[in-house]
């Protein structure tokens, strides 16, 4: 086999695998990305002078707050309301149950309690995965927004256990 033939073969294999390599990189948000985005969102909301305008950034497909397979959403546990979420905006949240009949926002292990932790915390629940609609295990990081009653959160679809609002092995 000549060097030219070998290089052509290697090139063909790389081109053939390229879609799979791109898909692997875009597969899903990482734990670190979720925490970084949630912290950045909390800071952005806390320092914004116009809370209504900043909340509008989270209520859609803004690439800053929606990426890969997740998005940052905003809610107010005291007011029992989703403030910015793809399907829940304006709706009461404390009674929402997951597919395993557990409370997503309320209760002792829900997002509201997780968000009360000093540096934020994790909660796990079963949530429909888009576009399939089937329930899948979702771990979500939540934290409070300084100077408001708001909390921000984002999650990943992963079979992660949560103990005391921290991810466990």
N, C-alpha and C positions, 0 to 999 in steps of 0.2 A: 504494500500500500504506500503510495507516495505521500509526502508531507501535505501537498495541496488537497488530496483526497481526504486525508485524515482531518484537516482543518475544516473542510466542507462538512464532513460528518459531525464533528463537534458543534459547528455552527447550527446545523439542522437540529441536533438534540437540544441545544440551548433554546432555540426558537420554539421547538415543540413543547418544552417545559415552561416557557415564559408565562403563560396564563396561570399555571399552577403556582408559580413563585409569587406572582402578583396577588393571587387569592390568599396565599398564606400570610403575606404581610398585612393584608386588609381584613383578615379573618374576624377579628374582634378586638374590642378595647381591652387593655390590660388593667390590672389592679392599680398600678401606679398612675396610669393615665386618668382613671376614674377619680382617684383621690386628688390629683393635681387640678383637674377641671372643676371639681366641686369646691375646692379651696379658692380657686381663682374666681369662681362664680360668687361665692360668699363675699369675697373682698370687693368685687365689682358692684354688687348690690349695696353693700354697707357704705361704700364711698360715693354712690350715685346721689345726686341732689334731686333727681326726678325719678322716684321709685316706679311710677307707672310706665315711664319710657323704658327703663332698664328691664322691667318684667316682660315687656313686649319682645325683647330679644330672645327670650327663652320659650316663647309660645309659637314655635315654628321650626323650620329647618335651617336656622342660622348655623352655618358651618363652625362658628366659634364654640357653640354649645351643643351641637349634634354632630357626632362623628362616628365612623365605622358602624357599629351595631348598637349604639347607645346615645343618650342625650341627658342633659342636666334639666331637672324640673324643680319647681319652686312651690312650696305649700306653707300654710299657716295652721299649725295644730290648734292654737287657741281659738281661732275663728272656724275651725273644722272645714277648711276649704283649700282646694288646689288652686294655686294662683297662675301657674304656667305649666301645662302638661299636654301632650298630644291628644289625649282623649278625656282627661278629667277636669280641665280648667273650669272653674266656677262651681264645681260639684263638692258636696261634703265628702270627707276622706276617712274620718275616724272609724266608720262602720264597714269599710271596704274589706272584704275577705278574699283570700287567695283560693286557688283551686284545691287546697288541702284544708279549707275551712278555718284558716288562721287569719288573724287581723294583720293587714299589711302596714297600716299607719298607727293604729291604736294598740292598746295592750302593753304588757311589760317587755315585749321583744320587738315591737314594731318600729317603724321609721321615726316616729316622733320621739320615742325614748332613745333611739340610737343617736339622733341629732342633738340630743341634750348633753351628750358626753363632751367633756372639755375640748378635745381635739377632733370631735366627730366620732362616729361609730358605724358599724356594719349591722345589717339585718338581712336575713335570708327568708325567702318565701317562694311560692310557686306562682309564676306569672305567664300569661299567654305570650308565646314567641311569634312575632310577626315575620313573615306573612302566614305561617302555618296555622297559627291560632291555638296550637297545643300547649298545655302548661309545661313549663320547664323551670328548673331550679334557678333562681336569680339571687345574687348577693348584691346588695346596694349599700353604698357609703353615703351617709347623711351628716350634715352639720348645720349648726345655727348660724344665722346672719347677724353679726353684731349690730346693736342699736335697733333691731326690729324683732317682731315675733315670727319672722320667716325662717324656714329651713330650706336648704338646697340638697339635692341628692342626684346620684347617677348610679347605674348598676351594670353588672355583667351577667350573662347567662353562663353559669358554671356551677358544678356540684360542690359548693364550698360550705363548710360548717361554720357557724358563728357561735362563739361562746363569750359572754360578757362584752358584747358589741365589738369583738375583734375576730378576725378570720382565724380559724383553727385548722390544723392539719388533719 
